[in-house]
Structure formats: C-alpha cells, structure tokens
C-alpha cells in the first residue's frame, strides 16, 4: 500500500475487512480475506513472496461470493487486488465490496506502471477519475508490444532500483476512499485510463545522478541494441502472426486483441533459477540415498515435496498449508517457531530457503532480530538422535539485506548447529557457469555474494 494516509474514515470501534492483503496487511485490519490458489499460483499472485504470517483472522474463499453477511464490516480495504480481477468479473467483485461494508479504500497501479513493468498476473487496467472507476482488459491494449522495455525495467526493479517509483508514486498508483458506493465503467480505449498526475516530484528531479540517473544511463547503453534487435524480432513476429492468421483454419479464432508476443524465447539454452533448481535436486538425491521411512518438510518449495513423495512418504508443514492432494503427501499447518512435534522425534527433516526470512517482517511476521535463531532452535529440538536434517540458506559474506533475507557465513551456520555432525556441505555458487560444488570449503562459501549453502546435518 502506497497511500495509507488516505485511509481516514476508520473509527476506533470499526470492524475492518481486508481483501487480498498479500504479505503485508494494513495494521488496522481485523479480518483478512484470501482467495484459494494452489501454493505456486498464490506465490505468483503475491509476486513470488512467501506466505503471509500473521495472528489476524484469515478467511479463505474460492472466488465466489464473499463468505460474509451484508454490512458485516464497517470498512473494507482492497489494495492492489483489482488489477488481478478479470474485467468480466469486475462489476461482480466491486458489488461484493460494497455489499459487505458501507465504506472502504481501494488502491491499484496506473497504466503508466503497467507499461513499465507489465506483471503477467495483472490482467486489468484501471483509472479513477471524477468519482468513476474505469477499467479495461489488458488484452485490449498493445501493452505486450513493449515487452523488451518492460523486461528491462522489471529487471531494474528486481535489482532494487525502485526510487523512481517511490518518488513518483502519484504517477504510478491511485488510491481513494469511497462511501456507500461508487460508479464503475468498462472502457475500450487507453485514453480513458491515462492518469493525469504525472508531474515528477522535486526529489526525483534533483536526484538524476542517483537511481534515476543510473536507470537513464543503463537505458542509453541498451538503446541501440533494443532499437535494432527488438524491431527485427517484432517485425518477424507480426509477419508470422499474419501468416498464421491467414492459414490457421477454423479451430480457433486468431484475434489481434488476444496477441501476446513472446520475443525472447529463441535461446540456445533454457534459463532457470539456480538456487531453487539445484537445492531441491540436491535434497532429493540425499533422500534417495538415505530412503527414510517418512520425511518431514518445513515450508520449503512445494515442488520438492510433491516430487519426492513419488518415492518417499512426505508430510509438508507450512503456516498456511498447501491445498495439494497427492498420494504419499500430507500437507498440514505448522509455525516454524513452535513446531508441533515432541523433542527428538523426527528421523528425517528438511527446511530449505526459509529460515533466512524469519523475523524480518517481509511477510507480515513480527520483527525479531533473533527470529532465525529461534527457528533453528526448533529444528534442532525436534530432530531425533542420529536423525538427518537438510538445511538450506543463502551463504557468503554475512549480511542482512533488509527486509528480503539474511546471508550467512559458513562459520555462523556451523556455530548454530553445535551438537550436530556435518555430513555434507554442497555449494551453489554465484557464477552462472557452475552447478553444484560437492564437499565445498569454507573459503569457497565465504567469497560468495549470494550463494546457496546446502547443509546435511546429523544429530549427535
């Protein structure tokens, strides 16, 4: 939420509902309403953030009518949700907001933000002007034609270049309070979605040598390459579209409004996330070697549990359990700071790429400088004597990249697991050309910036 100060009508005694809070609900919200997705779809909807950790009441629904009575709440917050709602469902969704409360707050990205970053889970473009909320399906725009520019800006956002957004948030986002109801209108022309408040802030103007200046410099570097390569690829795409449309037959309608240009997939190799591809592959191989009668996983990537359950019974625990139904796999609730197991009872346990986040507040969890140590203490407590623990965290030069994650030195991890024997340490290094380094050394680990350390511990 970028404009919390615009929420002015919540009284002290008001009961507040927040729809789609993501990882950071508004502090005044009493009840949180979340749509049910499978775990991976939910993560994509949240921008690949982990699941929400909160003490607030969470209600899940399947995308139909909100499971509440008319006017059950005094106020409803709907921040950065409408852009995820298909345009054909917009009137129904808004009617549910005004049904459950008489006043509320809505916030969403403007078309200017979408033309820069174009998140694929955003399917509707919006603009609020003169008391009317205008909306249009993203598919009716030519937004996909700007994919190369969007890919560049999306990468800058991933790398922390967000000052242009923070200093110009009135250009990139809208937020408004409503009372009783408000008018909505479907449009078919982007001219109805142009947000007029586009004057950059003074801070941005004087900071050209800072983040914005660096962005401009990077754009200049890629300008020539973009102009040539992108135009060639898009020209080829358009030629292929015209040929396909003329020869496709009658099985499908081939319409311009449904175009989604994918212009950067003709690569010699397939790209992948090194950390999440390799560490889950490493852990699966360790379990294949040990073949425990049952394995317990705490909040790791769901792909790991779903695949390994093909040959080992798995119980997957998360603060918000995944709604996955497979034989040999059970998904249940657990808080990593208070695991529901007796001391020294788990023979085979994993917790991978999880602990580094605990206590940083990123996902709505309370700030706790020792949150990760408390989680580690719980993992150590429940592992049985001679039991195995597969533990994965970022490694390298120790630092906190607040509020994303921690990076640990090799010695830190070893000191946290006193009383455990290190059976194996495998490193996934920064260098993209290298894969897994088995039996890696402390020295190899500590020179990393954001390596991935895979530790196989056995309790003494």
ROGU-449545 format. One line per 10 residues: number of its first residue (from 1); their letters; for each residue x, z, y of C-alpha. Coordinates in nm, 4 decimals, padded with zeros to 6 digits. Example, Ala and Ser with C-alpha at 12.3 -4.5 7.8 and 13.67 -1.06 7.14 Angstrom:
2
1 = AS = 01.2300:00.7800:-00.4500 ~ 01.3670:00.7140:-00.1060
//
This chain:
460
1 = XXXXXXXXXX = 00.0000:00.0000:00.0000 ~ 00.1452:-00.1081:00.3336 ~ -00.1074:00.0378:00.5796 ~ -00.2077:00.3857:00.4567 ~ -00.2565:00.4894:00.8195 ~ -00.5619:00.2616:00.8322 ~ -00.7442:00.4888:00.5894 ~ -00.9172:00.7092:00.8454 ~ -01.2643:00.7842:00.7082 ~ -01.1927:01.0101:00.4112
11 = XXXXXXXXXX = -01.3336:01.3566:00.4717 ~ -01.1869:01.6711:00.3222 ~ -01.4720:01.7036:00.0706 ~ -01.4979:01.3329:-00.0171 ~ -01.4553:01.2251:-00.3773 ~ -01.2260:00.9217:-00.3803 ~ -01.2004:00.6438:-00.6405 ~ -00.9008:00.4091:-00.6505 ~ -00.9383:00.0798:-00.8347 ~ -00.6197:-00.0661:-00.9858
21 = XXXXXXXXXX = -00.3666:00.1879:-00.8495 ~ -00.0692:00.0275:-01.0254 ~ 00.2304:00.2595:-01.0349 ~ 00.1700:00.4393:-00.7038 ~ -00.1837:00.5711:-00.6424 ~ -00.2852:00.6918:-00.2966 ~ -00.2269:01.0660:-00.2651 ~ -00.5911:01.1377:-00.1768 ~ -00.7410:00.9538:-00.4760 ~ -00.9278:01.1762:-00.7233
31 = XXXXXXXXXX = -01.0129:00.9246:-00.9979 ~ -00.8222:00.6096:-01.0957 ~ -00.9965:00.3078:-01.2487 ~ -00.7806:00.0708:-01.4554 ~ -00.8763:-00.2435:-01.6431 ~ -00.7740:-00.2534:-02.0089 ~ -00.4952:-00.5030:-02.0808 ~ -00.2622:-00.5189:-02.3739 ~ 00.0592:-00.3449:-02.2732 ~ 00.2601:-00.6547:-02.1883
41 = XXXXXXXXXX = -00.0171:-00.8161:-01.9830 ~ -00.0618:-00.4861:-01.7999 ~ 00.3091:-00.4749:-01.7203 ~ 00.2952:-00.8269:-01.5777 ~ -00.0075:-00.7335:-01.3660 ~ 00.1980:-00.4430:-01.2280 ~ 00.4919:-00.6714:-01.1508 ~ 00.6825:-00.5557:-01.4597 ~ 00.6713:-00.1924:-01.3517 ~ 00.6297:00.0690:-01.6239
51 = XXXXXXXXXX = 00.3035:00.2503:-01.6911 ~ 00.1582:00.4972:-01.4435 ~ 00.2486:00.8631:-01.4928 ~ 00.0045:01.0944:-01.3152 ~ -00.2061:01.4082:-01.3515 ~ -00.5047:01.2370:-01.1899 ~ -00.8076:01.1411:-01.3976 ~ -00.7737:00.7834:-01.5282 ~ -01.0789:00.5859:-01.6433 ~ -01.0322:00.2577:-01.8300
61 = XXXXXXXXXX = -01.2834:-00.0261:-01.8404 ~ -01.2971:-00.3737:-01.9918 ~ -01.3609:-00.5718:-01.6755 ~ -01.7391:-00.5495:-01.6804 ~ -01.9485:-00.3152:-01.4651 ~ -01.7559:-00.0163:-01.3303 ~ -01.8406:00.2818:-01.5561 ~ -01.9864:00.4877:-01.2687 ~ -02.3263:00.5604:-01.1193 ~ -02.4390:00.4179:-00.7844
71 = XXXXXXXXXX = -02.2706:00.6042:-00.4953 ~ -02.0900:00.8330:-00.7393 ~ -01.7981:00.8387:-00.4945 ~ -01.7730:00.8856:-00.1201 ~ -01.4849:00.6436:-00.0764 ~ -01.3224:00.3661:-00.2832 ~ -00.9702:00.2264:-00.2398 ~ -00.8894:-00.1225:-00.3656 ~ -00.5315:-00.2036:-00.2698 ~ -00.3591:-00.5191:-00.3985
81 = XXXXXXXXXX = -00.6241:-00.5920:-00.6592 ~ -00.8457:-00.8674:-00.5155 ~ -00.5696:-01.1270:-00.5391 ~ -00.5803:-01.0732:-00.9179 ~ -00.9572:-01.1370:-00.9397 ~ -01.0618:-01.4974:-01.0223 ~ -01.2602:-01.6491:-00.7358 ~ -01.5657:-01.6997:-00.9579 ~ -01.5764:-01.3210:-01.0169 ~ -01.5127:-01.2156:-00.6558
91 = XXXXXXXXXX = -01.8742:-01.1615:-00.5461 ~ -01.9471:-00.9529:-00.8538 ~ -01.6300:-00.7454:-00.8119 ~ -01.6959:-00.6740:-00.4439 ~ -02.0560:-00.5819:-00.5254 ~ -01.9236:-00.3205:-00.7683 ~ -01.7031:-00.1708:-00.4948 ~ -01.9958:-00.1292:-00.2550 ~ -02.2209:-00.0054:-00.5373 ~ -02.0083:00.2961:-00.6312
101 = XXXXXXXXXX = -01.9242:00.4078:-00.2752 ~ -02.0594:00.3653:00.0776 ~ -01.7216:00.3149:00.2408 ~ -01.3735:00.2142:00.1407 ~ -01.0437:00.0422:00.2088 ~ -00.9182:-00.2974:00.0911 ~ -00.5634:-00.4381:00.1157 ~ -00.4154:-00.7655:-00.0083 ~ -00.1326:-01.0159:00.0595 ~ -00.1950:-01.3012:00.3020
111 = XXXXXXXXXX = -00.1474:-01.6683:00.2288 ~ 00.1921:-01.6528:00.4049 ~ 00.3183:-01.4047:00.1456 ~ 00.1822:-01.6160:-00.1396 ~ 00.3508:-01.9308:-00.0100 ~ 00.6833:-01.7463:-00.0143 ~ 00.6640:-01.5624:-00.3471 ~ 00.3669:-01.7030:-00.5449 ~ 00.3287:-01.4321:-00.8102 ~ 00.1676:-01.6007:-01.1103
121 = XXXXXXXXXX = -00.0724:-01.3089:-01.1645 ~ -00.2180:-01.3662:-00.8161 ~ -00.5000:-01.6163:-00.8655 ~ -00.6980:-01.5900:-00.5404 ~ -00.6013:-01.6385:-00.1746 ~ -00.7722:-01.4166:00.0851 ~ -00.8141:-01.3663:00.4597 ~ -01.0217:-01.1125:00.6524 ~ -01.1342:-01.2255:00.9953 ~ -01.4227:-01.1272:01.2241
131 = XXXXXXXXXX = -01.5682:-00.8955:00.9617 ~ -01.5772:-01.1617:00.6872 ~ -01.3561:-01.1681:00.3779 ~ -01.2726:-01.5317:00.2975 ~ -01.1440:-01.6209:-00.0464 ~ -01.0327:-01.9324:-00.2336 ~ -00.8942:-02.0059:-00.5781 ~ -00.5185:-02.0580:-00.5653 ~ -00.5740:-02.3656:-00.7822 ~ -00.7433:-02.5434:-00.4891
141 = XXXXXXXXXX = -00.4225:-02.5252:-00.2841 ~ -00.0995:-02.7232:-00.3156 ~ 00.0925:-02.3989:-00.3381 ~ 00.2651:-02.4923:-00.6630 ~ 00.4371:-02.7808:-00.4857 ~ 00.6597:-02.5245:-00.3137 ~ 00.7866:-02.3774:-00.6387 ~ 01.1571:-02.4304:-00.5640 ~ 01.1325:-02.2445:-00.2316 ~ 00.9207:-01.9734:-00.3907
151 = XXXXXXXXXX = 01.1708:-01.9315:-00.6733 ~ 01.4480:-01.8750:-00.4194 ~ 01.2516:-01.6194:-00.2173 ~ 01.1304:-01.4427:-00.5308 ~ 01.4929:-01.4020:-00.6365 ~ 01.5847:-01.2568:-00.2977 ~ 01.3010:-01.0075:-00.3362 ~ 01.4323:-00.9045:-00.6785 ~ 01.7760:-00.8543:-00.5210 ~ 01.6409:-00.6171:-00.2573
161 = XXXXXXXXXX = 01.6093:-00.8498:00.0412 ~ 01.2724:-00.7062:00.1460 ~ 01.3456:-00.6285:00.5102 ~ 01.1728:-00.9460:00.6225 ~ 00.8550:-00.8136:00.4582 ~ 00.8832:-00.4562:00.5800 ~ 00.9470:-00.5645:00.9397 ~ 00.6715:-00.8265:00.9365 ~ 00.4141:-00.6619:00.7137 ~ 00.1308:-00.7507:00.9510
171 = XXXXXXXXXX = 00.2130:-01.1153:00.8819 ~ 00.2225:-01.0750:00.5059 ~ -00.0561:-00.8248:00.4343 ~ -00.4026:-00.7339:00.5555 ~ -00.5891:-00.4071:00.5183 ~ -00.9269:-00.2971:00.6503 ~ -01.1814:-00.0183:00.6158 ~ -01.5444:-00.1031:00.5529 ~ -01.8670:00.0963:00.5798 ~ -02.1864:00.0324:00.3800
181 = XXXXXXXXXX = -02.0913:-00.3300:00.3008 ~ -01.9115:-00.6376:00.4318 ~ -01.9613:-01.0126:00.4148 ~ -01.7596:-01.2338:00.1803 ~ -01.7370:-01.6111:00.1875 ~ -01.5904:-01.8677:-00.0526 ~ -01.3890:-02.1406:00.1221 ~ -01.2149:-02.4582:00.0061 ~ -00.9649:-02.5195:00.2867 ~ -00.6497:-02.3188:00.3530
191 = XXXXXXXXXX = -00.7176:-02.3445:00.7278 ~ -00.9786:-02.0720:00.6698 ~ -00.7095:-01.8479:00.5225 ~ -00.4407:-01.8709:00.7906 ~ -00.3625:-01.5247:00.9207 ~ -00.3097:-01.5329:01.2970 ~ -00.0987:-01.2179:01.3325 ~ 00.2334:-01.3923:01.2722 ~ 00.4459:-01.2674:01.5613 ~ 00.7587:-01.1074:01.4073
201 = XXXXXXXXXX = 00.8447:-00.7551:01.5088 ~ 01.1144:-00.6851:01.7671 ~ 01.3184:-00.5124:01.4982 ~ 01.3290:-00.8316:01.2960 ~ 01.4284:-01.0391:01.5993 ~ 01.7289:-00.8226:01.6767 ~ 01.8314:-00.7928:01.3143 ~ 01.9163:-01.1573:01.2495 ~ 02.2677:-01.0512:01.1499 ~ 02.1200:-00.8197:00.8855
211 = XXXXXXXXXX = 01.8935:-00.9005:00.5939 ~ 01.7035:-01.1816:00.7659 ~ 02.0296:-01.3356:00.8776 ~ 02.1663:-01.3261:00.5248 ~ 01.8496:-01.4911:00.3984 ~ 01.8831:-01.7681:00.6529 ~ 02.2462:-01.8139:00.5554 ~ 02.1536:-01.8432:00.1880 ~ 01.8793:-02.0919:00.2713 ~ 02.1274:-02.3079:00.4592
221 = XXXXXXXXXX = 02.3537:-02.3104:00.1532 ~ 02.0781:-02.4397:-00.0741 ~ 01.9071:-02.6644:00.1790 ~ 02.0836:-02.9870:00.0855 ~ 02.0594:-02.9193:-00.2875 ~ 01.6927:-02.8329:-00.2531 ~ 01.6079:-03.1377:-00.0434 ~ 01.7656:-03.3776:-00.2931 ~ 01.7016:-03.2165:-00.6326 ~ 01.3561:-03.0837:-00.5601
231 = XXXXXXXXXX = 01.2266:-03.4075:-00.4122 ~ 01.3637:-03.6042:-00.7074 ~ 01.2019:-03.3661:-00.9578 ~ 00.8707:-03.3594:-00.7731 ~ 00.8643:-03.7393:-00.7390 ~ 00.9214:-03.7689:-01.1146 ~ 00.6516:-03.5081:-01.1762 ~ 00.3994:-03.6955:-00.9630 ~ 00.4776:-04.0240:-01.1381 ~ 00.4310:-03.8592:-01.4773
241 = XXXXXXXXXX = 00.1064:-03.6982:-01.3634 ~ -00.0358:-04.0339:-01.2554 ~ 00.0675:-04.1983:-01.5859 ~ -00.0747:-03.9125:-01.7926 ~ -00.4000:-03.9082:-01.5962 ~ -00.4460:-04.2818:-01.6495 ~ -00.3777:-04.2689:-02.0245 ~ -00.4917:-03.9258:-02.1424 ~ -00.8259:-04.0315:-02.2891 ~ -01.1424:-03.8230:-02.2807
251 = XXXXXXXXXX = -01.0459:-03.4946:-02.4497 ~ -00.9564:-03.3173:-02.1222 ~ -01.0269:-03.3597:-01.7540 ~ -00.6997:-03.4101:-01.5666 ~ -00.7635:-03.2949:-01.2095 ~ -00.5302:-03.2519:-00.9141 ~ -00.6701:-02.9066:-00.8435 ~ -00.5500:-02.7895:-01.1854 ~ -00.1914:-02.9074:-01.1386 ~ 00.0820:-02.6511:-01.1968
261 = XXXXXXXXXX = 00.4205:-02.8205:-01.1502 ~ 00.6952:-02.6762:-01.3703 ~ 01.0027:-02.8475:-01.2354 ~ 01.2866:-02.6290:-01.3561 ~ 01.2427:-02.6091:-01.7315 ~ 01.4564:-02.9064:-01.8346 ~ 01.7527:-02.6845:-01.9104 ~ 02.0190:-02.7213:-02.1765 ~ 01.9648:-02.3588:-02.2837 ~ 01.6754:-02.1122:-02.2845
271 = XXXXXXXXXX = 01.7051:-01.8253:-02.0371 ~ 01.6331:-01.4666:-02.1426 ~ 01.6686:-01.1075:-02.0241 ~ 01.9944:-00.9830:-02.1760 ~ 01.9076:-00.6128:-02.1700 ~ 01.5676:-00.6398:-02.3346 ~ 01.6537:-00.9179:-02.5783 ~ 01.9758:-00.7663:-02.7070 ~ 01.8982:-00.3943:-02.7103 ~ 01.5801:-00.4388:-02.9139
281 = XXXXXXXXXX = 01.7644:-00.6739:-03.1520 ~ 02.0411:-00.4140:-03.1882 ~ 01.7932:-00.1345:-03.2620 ~ 01.6003:-00.3443:-03.5163 ~ 01.9227:-00.4107:-03.7022 ~ 02.0135:-00.0414:-03.7099 ~ 01.6742:00.0431:-03.8583 ~ 01.7108:-00.2391:-04.1100 ~ 02.0385:-00.0803:-04.2219 ~ 01.9014:00.2760:-04.2437
291 = XXXXXXXXXX = 01.5449:00.1920:-04.3597 ~ 01.3791:00.5261:-04.2732 ~ 01.0503:00.6144:-04.4404 ~ 00.8952:00.6258:-04.0899 ~ 01.0227:00.5670:-03.7384 ~ 00.9033:00.7207:-03.4088 ~ 00.9498:00.5326:-03.0803 ~ 00.9017:00.6858:-02.7357 ~ 00.7889:00.4375:-02.4690 ~ 01.0332:00.1559:-02.5466
301 = XXXXXXXXXX = 00.9383:-00.2120:-02.5168 ~ 00.6291:-00.2740:-02.7299 ~ 00.7790:-00.5916:-02.8806 ~ 01.0274:-00.3704:-03.0614 ~ 00.7634:-00.1568:-03.2336 ~ 00.5347:-00.4481:-03.3161 ~ 00.8128:-00.6484:-03.4830 ~ 00.9873:-00.3653:-03.6663 ~ 00.6520:-00.2412:-03.8009 ~ 00.6588:-00.5501:-04.0242
311 = XXXXXXXXXX = 00.9065:-00.3699:-04.2497 ~ 00.9038:-00.0007:-04.1411 ~ 00.6016:00.2191:-04.0561 ~ 00.6176:00.2855:-03.6807 ~ 00.4473:00.5376:-03.4553 ~ 00.4684:00.4352:-03.0905 ~ 00.4099:00.7008:-02.8245 ~ 00.3577:00.6434:-02.4531 ~ 00.1961:00.8295:-02.1648 ~ -00.0623:00.5516:-02.1741
321 = XXXXXXXXXX = -00.0816:00.4423:-02.5388 ~ -00.0887:00.0699:-02.6083 ~ -00.4135:-00.0716:-02.7439 ~ -00.2384:-00.2600:-03.0263 ~ -00.3841:-00.2851:-03.3749 ~ -00.1398:-00.3844:-03.6494 ~ -00.0862:-00.2562:-03.9981 ~ 00.2100:-00.0178:-04.0223 ~ 00.1822:00.0614:-03.6483 ~ 00.0086:00.3537:-03.4792
331 = XXXXXXXXXX = 00.0001:00.3930:-03.1005 ~ -00.0638:00.7386:-02.9609 ~ -00.0303:00.9411:-02.6402 ~ 00.2755:01.1499:-02.5557 ~ 00.4533:01.2866:-02.2498 ~ 00.8292:01.2495:-02.2865 ~ 00.8756:01.5802:-02.1035 ~ 00.6621:01.7598:-02.3608 ~ 00.6708:01.5739:-02.6915 ~ 00.4012:01.6694:-02.9455
341 = XXXXXXXXXX = 00.6444:01.7447:-03.2288 ~ 00.7901:02.0632:-03.3721 ~ 01.1605:02.1343:-03.3411 ~ 01.3955:01.9380:-03.5688 ~ 01.1244:01.7385:-03.7479 ~ 01.1842:01.3705:-03.6664 ~ 01.4170:01.1867:-03.9029 ~ 01.4290:00.8592:-03.7083 ~ 01.3653:00.8355:-03.3320 ~ 01.4238:00.5821:-03.0527
351 = XXXXXXXXXX = 01.3876:00.5916:-02.6760 ~ 01.5235:00.2827:-02.5054 ~ 01.5391:00.1885:-02.1377 ~ 01.3079:00.4769:-02.0493 ~ 01.4957:00.7927:-01.9529 ~ 01.6711:00.6372:-01.6520 ~ 01.3353:00.6205:-01.4694 ~ 01.2104:00.9757:-01.5255 ~ 01.1779:01.1826:-01.2076 ~ 01.2390:00.9054:-00.9528
361 = XXXXXXXXXX = 00.8731:00.8720:-00.8538 ~ 00.8688:00.4980:-00.9096 ~ 00.5652:00.5076:-01.1345 ~ 00.3805:00.7920:-00.9659 ~ 00.5622:01.0631:-01.1603 ~ 00.6706:01.3763:-00.9676 ~ 01.0156:01.3672:-00.8104 ~ 01.2555:01.5638:-01.0276 ~ 01.6316:01.5300:-00.9902 ~ 01.6717:01.6551:-01.3483
371 = XXXXXXXXXX = 01.3776:01.4666:-01.4971 ~ 01.6059:01.2547:-01.7130 ~ 01.7898:01.5616:-01.8449 ~ 01.4598:01.7266:-01.9345 ~ 01.3556:01.4142:-02.1250 ~ 01.6894:01.4075:-02.3088 ~ 01.6465:01.7750:-02.3985 ~ 01.3085:01.6935:-02.5549 ~ 01.4540:01.4074:-02.7580 ~ 01.7340:01.6310:-02.8834
381 = XXXXXXXXXX = 01.4880:01.9102:-02.9658 ~ 01.2685:01.7074:-03.1982 ~ 01.5366:01.5180:-03.3952 ~ 01.5876:01.6632:-03.7426 ~ 01.9225:01.7764:-03.8719 ~ 02.1096:01.4621:-03.9804 ~ 01.8314:01.2635:-03.8134 ~ 01.9053:00.9445:-03.6192 ~ 01.8398:00.8725:-03.2509 ~ 01.8681:00.5241:-03.0962
391 = XXXXXXXXXX = 01.9131:00.5813:-02.7235 ~ 01.9495:00.3056:-02.4627 ~ 02.0156:00.3372:-02.0875 ~ 02.1947:00.1401:-01.8141 ~ 02.5672:00.2160:-01.8102 ~ 02.8575:00.1509:-01.5765 ~ 02.9697:00.3162:-01.2555 ~ 02.7402:00.6199:-01.2281 ~ 02.4814:00.5922:-00.9521 ~ 02.1131:00.6323:-00.8686
401 = XXXXXXXXXX = 01.9522:00.3100:-00.7485 ~ 01.6562:00.4961:-00.5999 ~ 01.3816:00.4629:-00.6939 ~ 01.4393:00.1937:-00.9575 ~ 01.6657:00.3663:-01.2093 ~ 01.9847:00.5568:-01.2787 ~ 02.3080:00.4078:-01.4127 ~ 02.5159:00.6450:-01.6296 ~ 02.8837:00.6673:-01.7056 ~ 02.9910:00.6822:-02.0681
411 = XXXXXXXXXX = 03.1114:01.0416:-02.0320 ~ 02.7825:01.1512:-01.8803 ~ 02.5852:01.0351:-02.1838 ~ 02.8335:01.1889:-02.4251 ~ 02.8155:01.5226:-02.2422 ~ 02.4340:01.5183:-02.2513 ~ 02.4358:01.4807:-02.6302 ~ 02.6704:01.7595:-02.7285 ~ 02.5927:01.8643:-03.0855 ~ 02.5236:01.5030:-03.1826
421 = XXXXXXXXXX = 02.7672:01.2695:-03.3538 ~ 02.8091:00.9214:-03.2044 ~ 02.7705:00.6836:-03.4985 ~ 02.7981:00.3675:-03.2903 ~ 02.8199:00.2551:-02.9294 ~ 02.7302:-00.1052:-02.8537 ~ 02.7543:-00.2517:-02.5048 ~ 02.5563:-00.5311:-02.3432 ~ 02.7901:-00.6254:-02.0559 ~ 02.7158:-00.7695:-01.7136
431 = XXXXXXXXXX = 02.8842:-01.1009:-01.7877 ~ 02.6207:-01.3532:-01.8871 ~ 02.8535:-01.5315:-02.1291 ~ 02.8964:-01.2271:-02.3521 ~ 02.6470:-01.0888:-02.6009 ~ 02.6668:-00.7559:-02.7835 ~ 03.0044:-00.5810:-02.7915 ~ 03.0013:-00.3616:-03.1025 ~ 03.2131:-00.0440:-03.1015 ~ 03.2751:-00.0821:-02.7289
441 = XXXXXXXXXX = 03.5102:00.1559:-02.5486 ~ 03.4538:00.3973:-02.2637 ~ 03.6726:00.1784:-02.0436 ~ 03.4629:-00.1306:-02.1165 ~ 03.1475:00.0628:-02.0316 ~ 03.2645:00.2213:-01.7083 ~ 03.3668:-00.1046:-01.5401 ~ 03.0122:-00.2397:-01.5633 ~ 02.7828:-00.2553:-01.2625 ~ 02.4580:-00.2673:-01.4614
451 = XXXXXXXXXX = 02.5484:-00.2840:-01.8277 ~ 02.3263:-00.1695:-02.1117 ~ 02.4539:00.1069:-02.3379 ~ 02.3151:00.1285:-02.6912 ~ 02.3964:00.4679:-02.8470 ~ 02.3313:00.5579:-03.2107 ~ 02.3449:00.9349:-03.2387 ~ 02.3054:01.1582:-03.5417 ~ 02.2168:01.5233:-03.5031 ~ 02.4700:01.7667:-03.6469
//
